[in-house]
Amino acid sequence: MTVPDVTVVIAVYNTMPYLTACLDSLVRQTIGPARMEVVAVDDGSTDGGGELLDAYAARHPGLFQVVHQANSGGPAAPTNRGLALARGRYVLFLGADDWLGDEALARMVAAADDWGSDILIPKQVGVNGRLVPQGIFDVTAASVGFEDSALAWALADTKLFRLDLVRRHNLARKEELKVYSDQPFTLAACLRARRISVLADYDHYFLVLREDRGNVTQRAGALDRVRGVAAVQWVAAELAAPGGQLDAIRARHFGWEVPQLLQEGLLALDAGLREQVCDGVGELVRQFGAREVYHRLAVPDRVRLELAATGRYEELRELIAYEAEHGPPPVVTEDGADGVRRRYAAYQVFRDGASGLADELFLLGEERAETPAEPEAPGPAGLRPGGEAGPPPPNRVQRLWRGAVPVRVRRRLRGHPVWRRLADAVAADGRNGGRR
């Protein structure tokens, strides 16, 4: 039996009507049915998708192989089953709600053969507002790595893999993962590949955001996401080279997936689940060296991560609530004795004696203090630069008070009228420059 050039594996579960466009795009491939095969695994669909697969297989004999199985609860098991049946020299994983450009397979196979690629990343575009990081597609490149490209941001399995690489290293998805099961697989393949290439000269792969937001990654729960990130980081810890390669992978997940768990949606969870999520994030930070890449993360992200890592969940909750209501915190600018002007995000926990968080966590930027600092504090009536309303930054007396008195004590004092009058007087004193 002739070995096809490429096997397309599709895991299918309730993706109608998007599945029709997916299958039509495969029928239209210019590489031709003699050089390709499609293995579609129906994971217990109840929307007619299984019957549609059977109809396409009957209409295009030899092109489609259809497998039906009981629902497994996620995409990993049907994908593994399809991979086990693949016969092509290369394998491409295609989402059942996504589709390919007509020339996609022909272009990918030709480029991978020319370059000797173990993995080839085809140009991908989002449909219906689907977010697809584009950094990796800046240029076509015969060889890329984690340190010289945006490869760390391209860990979905929407790629062409040399099947020999997959079989030689016994790579498969972790079926216990409800989300991100493709990332540990893809990362392990990338870290073992001899050559990874990018083909950016054609729109090969169209990723669709479903109108009902029913994509697997959209439905995943917070704890599922924590487990998925942990699985990726275990692969990185085992296989990635220390230094630039490992740091690129850490920075991607601790600068994107993990901080998303510590946004306003966290406040909507019940208290027990919220604490589990914070515990999980804190363990990720401590176990996988997130602090080593804090300098590569945005200030709001690293402050949130550190509050979770140190178990300061109440302060974390208040920080999230503050930003949801007021936006970014005010900025404090200071000229240091070393002649460097530094700008800090003045969150309530900034220089709070109880939190013990280092100033570096809040550092927005620094420069030589050659000229007097331009005030970045709010203007009249509590306006931030640009006219946006917001609270003023803490003055010197307030910062000293925060550094000396634990935050929980200050919270209790806020409810007393005498304290409230004193606090207002201190704030007014700061606004008047210390003049009565």
Secondary structure per residue as TSV (DSSP state, phi and psi in degrees):
chain	resnum	aa	ss	phi	psi
A	1	M	-	360.0	134.8
A	2	T	-	-67.0	135.5
A	3	V	-	-83.4	123.5
A	4	P	-	-69.7	157.1
A	5	D	S	-69.3	-36.8
A	6	V	E	-146.6	138.7
A	7	T	E	-108.5	129.9
A	8	V	E	-101.8	121.1
A	9	V	E	-104.2	128.5
A	10	I	E	-127.3	124.1
A	11	A	E	-95.6	124.6
A	12	V	E	-119.2	124.8
A	13	Y	S	-150.5	107.2
A	14	N	S	49.7	59.6
A	15	T	-	-115.6	18.0
A	16	M	T	-70.9	145.0
A	17	P	T	-90.8	5.7
A	18	Y	H	-64.4	-26.9
A	19	L	H	-59.9	-33.4
A	20	T	H	-61.2	-46.9
A	21	A	H	-63.9	-36.5
A	22	C	H	-60.7	-50.8
A	23	L	H	-68.1	-38.0
A	24	D	H	-61.6	-37.7
A	25	S	H	-65.8	-30.2
A	26	L	H	-74.1	-38.7
A	27	V	H	-62.1	-32.9
A	28	R	T	-82.4	-2.5
A	29	Q	-	-59.4	128.7
A	30	T	T	-72.7	-12.4
A	31	I	T	-65.5	-23.7
A	32	G	-	88.4	149.6
A	33	P	G	-64.9	-22.5
A	34	A	G	-70.9	-22.3
A	35	R	G	-107.4	6.7
A	36	M	E	-142.8	161.2
A	37	E	E	-143.5	154.1
A	38	V	E	-121.2	124.2
A	39	V	E	-110.2	111.3
A	40	A	E	-111.9	124.6
A	41	V	E	-110.8	113.7
A	42	D	E	-84.1	113.3
A	43	D	E	-92.8	52.5
A	44	G	S	76.4	37.5
A	45	S	-	-61.7	145.6
A	46	T	S	-119.7	10.2
A	47	D	S	-109.7	13.4
A	48	G	S	92.7	-0.1
A	49	G	H	-64.1	-38.9
A	50	G	H	-61.7	-42.0
A	51	E	H	-66.4	-36.5
A	52	L	H	-64.6	-40.7
A	53	L	H	-59.3	-44.4
A	54	D	H	-62.3	-37.9
A	55	A	H	-65.2	-41.8
A	56	Y	H	-66.9	-38.1
A	57	A	H	-64.2	-38.5
A	58	A	H	-70.3	-34.4
A	59	R	H	-77.2	-25.9
A	60	H	S	-130.0	71.6
A	61	P	T	-59.9	136.1
A	62	G	T	90.9	-17.5
A	63	L	T	-91.6	-44.5
A	64	F	E	-107.3	132.2
A	65	Q	E	-114.3	121.9
A	66	V	E	-113.1	133.1
A	67	V	E	-123.2	134.0
A	68	H	E	-111.3	138.1
A	69	Q	E	-148.3	162.9
A	70	A	-	-66.3	152.9
A	71	N	-	-61.4	133.2
A	72	S	-	-99.4	-12.5
A	73	G	S	95.4	0.0
A	74	G	S	-175.8	171.6
A	75	P	S	-79.6	-13.3
A	76	A	H	-66.0	-47.9
A	77	A	H	-63.8	-49.0
A	78	P	H	-63.9	-33.1
A	79	T	H	-66.1	-43.7
A	80	N	H	-60.9	-39.7
A	81	R	H	-66.2	-41.9
A	82	G	H	-63.8	-40.6
A	83	L	H	-61.7	-39.0
A	84	A	H	-63.6	-26.3
A	85	L	H	-92.1	-6.7
A	86	A	-	-66.2	141.2
A	87	R	-	-121.3	-11.0
A	88	G	S	-70.0	163.2
A	89	R	S	-66.6	-31.2
A	90	Y	E	-123.4	158.2
A	91	V	E	-130.9	137.3
A	92	L	E	-122.3	131.9
A	93	F	E	-96.6	125.7
A	94	L	-	-122.6	126.2
A	95	G	-	-65.3	142.6
A	96	A	T	-70.3	-13.7
A	97	D	T	-105.7	9.3
A	98	D	-	-109.2	177.1
A	99	W	E	-154.4	166.5
A	100	L	E	-112.8	148.4
A	101	G	-	-64.9	153.0
A	102	D	T	-58.4	-35.5
A	103	E	T	-96.0	7.1
A	104	A	H	-57.7	-55.0
A	105	L	H	-65.3	-41.0
A	106	A	H	-61.2	-44.2
A	107	R	H	-66.6	-43.1
A	108	M	H	-64.8	-47.4
A	109	V	H	-63.3	-42.3
A	110	A	H	-62.6	-44.0
A	111	A	H	-67.6	-42.7
A	112	A	H	-62.9	-38.9
A	113	D	H	-66.3	-43.4
A	114	D	H	-62.9	-40.6
A	115	W	H	-92.7	-11.8
A	116	G	T	68.5	38.9
A	117	S	-	-77.6	137.2
A	118	D	S	-83.8	-32.7
A	119	I	E	-136.2	135.5
A	120	L	E	-127.2	127.6
A	121	I	E	-100.9	111.9
A	122	P	E	-85.4	151.6
A	123	K	-	-56.2	129.5
A	124	Q	E	-123.7	144.7
A	125	V	E	-132.8	150.5
A	126	G	E	-90.7	149.2
A	127	V	E	-125.1	141.5
A	128	N	T	63.0	31.6
A	129	G	T	86.5	10.7
A	130	R	-	-65.6	129.4
A	131	L	-	-83.3	120.9
A	132	V	-	-129.5	108.6
A	133	P	-	-54.6	131.8
A	134	Q	-	-106.3	-2.6
A	135	G	G	-57.2	-37.8
A	136	I	G	-68.3	-18.3
A	137	F	G	-99.4	19.9
A	138	D	S	-59.9	-41.9
A	139	V	S	-144.5	154.2
A	140	T	-	-71.3	134.3
A	141	A	B	-145.4	132.8
A	142	A	S	-69.4	-26.8
A	143	S	-	-149.4	128.2
A	144	V	-	-134.2	161.5
A	145	G	-	-139.9	-179.6
A	146	F	S	-71.2	-26.8
A	147	E	S	-91.9	-15.6
A	148	D	S	-118.8	13.2
A	149	S	S	-157.2	-179.9
A	150	A	S	-90.5	33.1
A	151	L	G	-58.4	-35.7
A	152	A	G	-62.2	-19.6
A	153	W	G	-95.2	11.0
A	154	A	-	-130.4	56.5
A	155	L	-	-101.7	7.5
A	156	A	S	-67.8	159.0
A	157	D	S	-88.2	19.0
A	158	T	-	-79.0	63.1
A	159	K	S	-142.9	168.4
A	160	L	E	-95.8	121.5
A	161	F	E	-112.7	137.7
A	162	R	E	-69.6	122.4
A	163	L	H	-62.2	-32.1
A	164	D	H	-61.6	-38.4
A	165	L	H	-60.8	-46.0
A	166	V	H	-63.3	-45.6
A	167	R	H	-71.6	-38.4
A	168	R	H	-62.8	-34.1
A	169	H	T	-104.5	8.5
A	170	N	T	53.5	47.3
A	171	L	-	-83.1	138.4
A	172	A	-	-158.9	163.3
A	173	R	-	-76.2	149.0
A	174	K	-	-81.5	111.0
A	175	E	T	-72.3	-15.0
A	176	E	T	-78.2	-11.1
A	177	L	-	-87.0	128.6
A	178	K	S	-83.0	-23.8
A	179	V	S	-146.4	155.3
A	180	Y	S	64.9	16.8
A	181	S	T	-65.4	-21.1
A	182	D	H	-77.0	-25.7
A	183	Q	H	-69.0	-45.5
A	184	P	H	-60.5	-38.0
A	185	F	H	-61.1	-51.6
A	186	T	H	-64.9	-42.6
A	187	L	H	-63.3	-43.1
A	188	A	H	-61.8	-39.8
A	189	A	H	-65.7	-43.7
A	190	C	H	-63.9	-39.3
A	191	L	H	-75.1	-11.7
A	192	R	H	-108.1	-9.0
A	193	A	-	-73.2	144.8
A	194	R	S	-78.4	-33.4
A	195	R	-	-148.1	131.3
A	196	I	E	-116.8	128.9
A	197	S	E	-121.7	159.8
A	198	V	E	-125.4	130.0
A	199	L	E	-116.5	102.2
A	200	A	-	-113.4	15.9
A	201	D	S	-98.3	10.8
A	202	Y	S	-160.7	145.2
A	203	D	-	-80.1	96.0
A	204	H	-	-83.5	-46.2
A	205	Y	E	-126.9	122.6
A	206	F	E	-108.3	114.0
A	207	L	E	-96.6	126.1
A	208	V	E	-106.0	130.5
A	209	L	-	-91.2	116.1
A	210	R	-	-67.7	148.6
A	211	E	T	-60.2	-33.1
A	212	D	T	-88.2	6.9
A	213	R	-	54.5	36.7
A	214	G	-	-88.4	3.5
A	215	N	S	-58.2	148.5
A	216	V	H	-54.6	-44.9
A	217	T	H	-66.9	-24.0
A	218	Q	H	-77.6	-26.8
A	219	R	H	-89.7	-14.4
A	220	A	-	-64.6	143.0
A	221	G	-	-82.1	166.2
A	222	A	H	-63.4	-43.1
A	223	L	H	-68.6	-32.7
A	224	D	H	-61.3	-38.0
A	225	R	H	-68.4	-39.3
A	226	V	H	-59.8	-46.4
A	227	R	H	-64.2	-38.0
A	228	G	H	-64.7	-44.3
A	229	V	H	-63.1	-40.6
A	230	A	H	-59.9	-40.5
A	231	A	H	-63.0	-40.2
A	232	V	H	-65.0	-43.1
A	233	Q	H	-67.9	-30.3
A	234	W	H	-63.5	-42.0
A	235	V	H	-62.9	-44.3
A	236	A	H	-61.2	-43.9
A	237	A	H	-62.9	-32.8
A	238	E	H	-81.6	-38.4
A	239	L	H	-113.5	-25.6
A	240	A	S	-76.7	146.0
A	241	A	-	-72.9	132.4
A	242	P	T	-58.0	149.2
A	243	G	T	103.8	-135.7
A	244	G	H	-59.3	-41.7
A	245	Q	H	-65.4	-50.6
A	246	L	H	-65.6	-40.5
A	247	D	H	-64.2	-35.8
A	248	A	H	-62.7	-39.9
A	249	I	H	-70.9	-43.0
A	250	R	H	-60.5	-47.4
A	251	A	H	-61.7	-35.0
A	252	R	H	-63.1	-50.0
A	253	H	H	-77.1	-38.6
A	254	F	H	-81.4	-8.2
A	255	G	T	-103.6	-2.3
A	256	W	T	-138.1	-75.9
A	257	E	H	-60.0	-46.6
A	258	V	H	-68.6	-47.5
A	259	P	H	-59.6	-26.6
A	260	Q	H	-61.7	-25.8
A	261	L	T	-74.6	-13.8
A	262	L	T	-114.2	37.5
A	263	Q	S	-105.8	-167.5
A	264	E	G	-58.2	-30.7
A	265	G	G	-59.3	-25.3
A	266	L	G	-62.0	-34.5
A	267	L	G	-68.7	-22.1
A	268	A	G	-81.9	-11.9
A	269	L	S	-76.5	153.2
A	270	D	-	-67.7	159.3
A	271	A	H	-57.2	-40.5
A	272	G	H	-64.9	-45.9
A	273	L	H	-67.3	-38.8
A	274	R	H	-59.3	-41.9
A	275	E	H	-67.6	-37.6
A	276	Q	H	-62.1	-41.8
A	277	V	H	-63.3	-46.2
A	278	C	H	-62.3	-41.2
A	279	D	H	-59.3	-44.9
A	280	G	H	-63.6	-42.8
A	281	V	H	-65.4	-43.2
A	282	G	H	-59.6	-39.7
A	283	E	H	-66.6	-38.4
A	284	L	H	-59.9	-45.8
A	285	V	H	-60.9	-47.1
A	286	R	H	-71.6	-38.4
A	287	Q	H	-80.7	-30.2
A	288	F	T	-115.5	25.0
A	289	G	T	67.2	33.3
A	290	A	G	-61.3	-33.7
A	291	R	G	-61.8	-25.4
A	292	E	G	-70.0	-15.6
A	293	V	G	-118.4	15.2
A	294	Y	G	-54.9	-36.3
A	295	H	G	-64.5	-15.1
A	296	R	G	-97.4	-0.7
A	297	L	S	-105.1	157.7
A	298	A	-	-68.6	150.0
A	299	V	H	-55.6	-48.1
A	300	P	H	-58.6	-34.2
A	301	D	H	-70.2	-47.7
A	302	R	H	-72.4	-30.3
A	303	V	H	-65.4	-44.5
A	304	R	H	-60.7	-46.4
A	305	L	H	-59.9	-42.0
A	306	E	H	-70.3	-36.6
A	307	L	H	-63.0	-39.3
A	308	A	H	-68.1	-41.6
A	309	A	H	-65.7	-28.3
A	310	T	T	-100.5	9.3
A	311	G	T	72.7	20.8
A	312	R	-	-95.3	69.8
A	313	Y	H	-72.7	-33.4
A	314	E	H	-67.5	-43.4
A	315	E	H	-63.0	-37.9
A	316	L	H	-63.2	-45.1
A	317	R	H	-61.2	-43.1
A	318	E	H	-66.2	-37.0
A	319	L	H	-64.1	-43.8
A	320	I	H	-63.0	-45.0
A	321	A	H	-63.4	-39.9
A	322	Y	H	-60.4	-49.7
A	323	E	H	-66.0	-33.8
A	324	A	H	-64.0	-33.4
A	325	E	H	-89.7	-40.0
A	326	H	H	-110.8	-13.0
A	327	G	-	85.5	-161.5
A	328	P	S	-59.6	152.6
A	329	P	-	-72.8	165.3
A	330	P	-	-65.1	165.5
A	331	V	E	-111.7	134.8
A	332	V	E	-109.5	129.5
A	333	T	E	-112.2	131.6
A	334	E	E	-133.5	140.6
A	335	D	E	-97.0	117.4
A	336	G	-	-82.7	163.5
A	337	A	T	-63.8	-19.0
A	338	D	T	-85.8	6.4
A	339	G	S	81.1	13.7
A	340	V	E	-109.1	129.9
A	341	R	E	-90.8	126.8
A	342	R	E	-122.0	142.0
A	343	R	E	-114.1	130.9
A	344	Y	E	-122.4	147.1
A	345	A	E	-81.5	116.0
A	346	A	-	-89.3	63.8
A	347	Y	-	-63.5	163.3
A	348	Q	T	-60.6	-27.9
A	349	V	T	-87.9	1.3
A	350	F	T	-68.0	122.8
A	351	R	T	54.3	34.6
A	352	D	-	-86.5	121.0
A	353	G	T	-58.1	-31.4
A	354	A	T	-73.7	-33.7
A	355	S	T	-77.7	-35.2
A	356	G	-	65.1	24.4
A	357	L	-	-80.4	136.1
A	358	A	-	-67.6	145.9
A	359	D	G	-55.7	-34.1
A	360	E	G	-58.5	-28.0
A	361	L	G	-62.3	-32.1
A	362	F	G	-97.4	0.7
A	363	L	E	-72.2	118.5
A	364	L	E	-89.4	-30.5
A	365	G	E	175.2	165.5
A	366	E	E	-148.8	154.8
A	367	E	E	-157.1	165.6
A	368	R	E	-65.9	133.6
A	369	A	-	-86.9	71.8
A	370	E	-	-88.4	-21.6
A	371	T	S	-129.9	159.6
A	372	P	-	-56.6	140.8
A	373	A	-	-65.4	134.1
A	374	E	-	-78.8	133.0
A	375	P	-	-63.7	131.2
A	376	E	-	-111.7	2.9
A	377	A	S	-71.2	160.6
A	378	P	-	-58.1	148.5
A	379	G	B	-87.6	-155.9
A	380	P	G	-56.7	148.3
A	381	A	G	60.1	26.7
A	382	G	G	70.5	28.9
A	383	L	B	-90.1	133.4
A	384	R	-	-80.0	164.6
A	385	P	T	-51.2	136.1
A	386	G	T	94.4	-5.2
A	387	G	S	92.8	0.5
A	388	E	-	-77.9	132.8
A	389	A	B	-69.4	145.0
A	390	G	-	179.3	166.4
A	391	P	-	-73.3	150.7
A	392	P	-	-72.9	159.3
A	393	P	-	-71.3	158.9
A	394	P	-	-65.8	138.7
A	395	N	-	-83.5	-177.0
A	396	R	H	-62.0	-43.6
A	397	V	H	-62.5	-42.7
A	398	Q	H	-63.5	-39.2
A	399	R	H	-66.6	-39.6
A	400	L	H	-63.6	-42.8
A	401	W	H	-59.8	-45.5
A	402	R	H	-64.8	-33.4
A	403	G	H	-72.8	-25.6
A	404	A	H	-95.5	-28.4
A	405	V	S	-111.6	126.7
A	406	P	-	-56.1	146.6
A	407	V	H	-61.7	-36.2
A	408	R	H	-67.8	-34.8
A	409	V	H	-65.4	-43.2
A	410	R	H	-62.8	-37.2
A	411	R	H	-62.7	-40.8
A	412	R	H	-66.7	-37.1
A	413	L	H	-66.8	-27.6
A	414	R	T	-59.0	-24.3
A	415	G	T	-81.1	-7.1
A	416	H	S	-93.9	131.7
A	417	P	H	-57.6	-41.5
A	418	V	H	-60.7	-45.1
A	419	W	H	-61.1	-40.3
A	420	R	H	-62.7	-41.9
A	421	R	H	-65.3	-40.1
A	422	L	H	-63.9	-43.8
A	423	A	H	-62.3	-41.5
A	424	D	H	-64.4	-37.8
A	425	A	H	-66.5	-40.3
A	426	V	H	-63.3	-43.3
A	427	A	H	-63.8	-42.4
A	428	A	H	-64.9	-38.3
A	429	D	H	-60.3	-40.4
A	430	G	H	-66.2	-38.2
A	431	R	H	-69.4	-29.1
A	432	N	T	-87.8	7.6
A	433	G	T	69.4	24.0
A	434	G	T	84.7	5.3
A	435	R	-	-99.3	137.1
A	436	R	-	-91.3	360.0
